[in-house]
Amino acid sequence: MAQLRAFDHVGITVADLNAATAFFVGLGLEVEGRTFVEGGFIDTVCGIPDARTEIVMLRPPGGGTAVELSSFIRPDHDAGSPTAMANELGLRSVAFEIDDLHAAVDRLAADGYGLVGGVGQYENTWLMAYVRGPEGIIVALGERLG
């Protein structure tokens, strides 16, 4: 059996690559690279013949698990549910630990991104909120207390 070595990235398919990139850069991720991918590799891996996609890789400062944003040029993307809630099947959120939850929520609200619910406190250890970003992507933001 193969041994898991590392958690490398989470992939998110979006229609507006520039808006999604700006959102995640605004959270503090850094662009590691941006490129187009097409040909036998992507056709084989995705199982989509004649695919072409543009990809942006973003990582937190200092390294760590990346977010891969992908926008398909061919074939056209299929729209997901931009108002999906946490109980719908599938990947619902990408989570980040941050320093100041309230400041982050205020900054994102100024950019037009709102809370899914509210800011909650789990015991005396975490403040957490879900923010709905571009194209309905839910980002969980957590601030460790104490």
C-alpha positions, 0 to 999 in steps of 0.5 A: 500500500502506498504511503501518504507523504504530504497534503499538497493542495486543494483544487477549486474550479472557477469561472473567473480566475482573476477574481478568485485569485484576488480573493485568496491573495487578499486573505494572505496567500501568495501566487506561486505560479500561473500557467496553461495546461493542455494535452495528453497529461490533463486529458488523461488525469481529468478524463476530459478529451481535448481539455485546456485549463488555466491554473493558479497555485497559491500558498501561505507565506512560508509554504504549506498546503496550496490552493489550486485555482483552475478555470477551464477554457475547453470544454466550458465549465458546468455551473455549480450551486453558488448558494450551496450550504454546509449540508450539501454533498461535496467539498464545502469549505477551505479553512484557514487559521488567521490572526484577527477574525473580526478584522478579516471579516470586516475587510472581506465585507468591504470587498463585497463578501459576506458571512454565511452565518455569524461569528461563533465561539467554540468554548474558549479556544476558537472564533470561527466564521464562514465567508462566501467568496467569489462563485460561492466558495465558502472559506472557513476562517478561524482565530485561535483564542488564548 
